[in-house]
Amino acid sequence: MPYDENENKRSYHMCDCCDRIIIGDREWAAHIKSKSHLHQLKKKRRLESNAVNARESQSISPDCDRELKEKGCPGQNDAELICST
């Protein structure tokens, strides 16, 4: 990397994704492009999307269960419908 007089060699950067402290602008730029940082970033995004999908499925399932009880599931006879209400 070419030398830039405006870069700060003592700047302090915290990478929350990798849980590391990086000192220096040049080192920070190298860390952001590093294989380990990109891997951690991809892993974090995957975990977050899985958490969102899990929350969405949990919020949908009680409504579906209620609708099934109200309409009756295929295979339920009238006695089961009367007992379930």
C-alpha positions in Angstrom: 0.0 0.0 0.0 1.3 3.5 -0.8 2.2 5.7 2.1 -0.3 8.4 3.0 0.7 11.3 5.2 -2.8 11.7 6.4 -3.1 8.2 7.8 -2.7 7.8 11.6 -0.4 5.1 12.8 -1.8 5.3 16.3 -5.6 5.3 15.6 -7.6 2.9 17.6 -10.2 0.6 15.9 -12.4 -2.0 17.5 -13.6 -4.8 15.3 -16.8 -6.1 17.0 -17.1 -8.9 14.5 -13.7 -10.4 15.3 -13.5 -9.0 18.8 -10.1 -7.5 18.1 -8.5 -4.1 18.6 -6.6 -2.8 15.6 -4.1 0.1 16.0 -3.3 2.1 12.9 -5.3 3.0 9.8 -3.2 0.9 7.4 -3.6 -2.1 9.7 -7.3 -1.5 9.9 -7.6 -1.4 6.2 -5.7 -4.6 5.9 -7.8 -6.3 8.6 -11.1 -5.3 6.9 -9.9 -7.1 3.7 -8.4 -10.1 5.5 -9.7 -13.6 5.1 -10.3 -14.1 8.8 -12.4 -10.9 9.1 -14.5 -11.8 6.0 -15.1 -15.3 7.4 -16.2 -13.9 10.7 -18.5 -11.4 9.0 -20.1 -14.1 6.9 -20.6 -16.3 9.9 -22.2 -13.4 11.9 -24.6 -12.6 9.0 -25.6 -16.3 8.7 -26.3 -16.5 12.4 -28.4 -13.3 12.3 -30.4 -14.5 9.4 -31.1 -17.8 11.1 -32.2 -15.9 14.2 -34.6 -13.8 12.2 -36.0 -16.8 10.4 -36.5 -18.6 13.8 -38.4 -15.5 15.2 -40.6 -15.3 12.1 -41.5 -19.0 12.3 -42.3 -18.7 16.0 -44.5 -15.7 15.4 -46.4 -17.4 12.5 -47.0 -20.8 14.1 -49.4 -19.7 16.9 -51.6 -18.1 14.3 -51.5 -21.2 12.1 -52.4 -23.4 15.1 -55.3 -21.2 16.0 -56.6 -21.3 12.4 -56.3 -25.0 12.3 -58.3 -25.3 15.5 -61.0 -23.0 14.2 -61.3 -24.6 10.8 -60.5 -28.1 11.9 -57.7 -30.3 10.6 -58.4 -32.8 7.9 -58.9 -36.1 9.6 -60.6 -34.7 12.7 -64.0 -36.1 13.4 -66.9 -34.0 14.8 -66.3 -35.3 18.4 -62.7 -34.1 18.3 -63.8 -30.7 17.0 -66.4 -30.3 19.8 -63.9 -31.3 22.5 -61.2 -28.9 21.2 -63.4 -25.8 21.3 
